[in-house]
Amino acid sequence: MFALTEQQKVFFETFGFLGFPGLMSDCIGEIIDAFESIWDDHGGGHAGKAHDEERRSCIVQFIDHHERLCALLDDDRIHGILAGLLGDDFNYMGSDGNYYAGDTGWHSDGWGKTLRFVKVAFYLDEVTRDTGCLRVIPGSHHLGDVYGNRLQDDVRQSGDLWGVTGKEVPALALETQPGDVVLFNHNLKHSAFGGGARRRMFTINSCVRFPEDEEHIAFLKKDISGGARFWIDRVYGEKMIATAGPSRLRHLEQVMAHDGHLAELSAKARVEMPEPSRG
């Protein structure tokens, strides 16, 4: 059974990320084929329109659209990593698939969340520091830390405040090959610079199980509500649920018990927004 070492756990706690070179190399061909199949089924781009190579194209509930990618949650390696960082009863909170175009500026996927959220990223093309690989600022994920808070406030104004471009901000470039896996805390500052117009990447997003008290369940429902901007009625797609065994269902059950309000919010979003969000 795949399990994180204590050193890897401490590294993640300290620096906010981990990398696993070649972790999925034995099945990366199947993964890429499934990735491309989903895009073909969705018109090749965002909201059924071909990717224009100028803006990011994004599909949410991404792995839920293909049985092979749903099964990543059952894979001993992916499950072992997530259980090691989040506990055996972690929630799967969703996924997104992307064709990226151009630069992605410095940001966090969340900030101020006291529960640990982890993103697992699969880059399906070779990417280097000059061709759009993930860049991270180690240690920038710590809430209440002077350094982390300063980055949260100032990193988007690096030119005015520090005299450097986003690309020049001191950071670690996580260069990857297809088959590598990288993951990071949602609070971690990350970016990408210099990439081409059709960079393939998808993610699995997870978090610890929310405690069953009123405050945390309200937090869970609020987090679920964010899915409305993507025009989805339930957090999980049909294939994710239909192909789930008892082990996977353990990571779906709490969210399924509390996402009944999402359909109403999505219906409202369809009226107010001309097309679903790109993320």
Secondary structure, 3 states (H helix, E strand, C coil): CCCCCHHHHHHHHHHCEEEECCCCHHHHHHHHHHHHHHHHHCCCCHHHCCCCCCCCEEEECCHHHCHHHHHHHCCHHHHHHHHHHHCCCCEEEEEEEEEECCCEEEECCCCCCCCCEEEEEEECCCECCCCCCEEECCCCCCCCCHHHHHHHHHHHHHHHHHCCCHHHCCCEEECECCCCEEEEECCCCEEECCCCCCEEEEEEEEECCCCCCHHHHHHHHHHHHHHHHHCCCCCCCHHHHHCCCHHHHCCCHHHHCCCCCHHHHHHHHHHHCCCCCCC
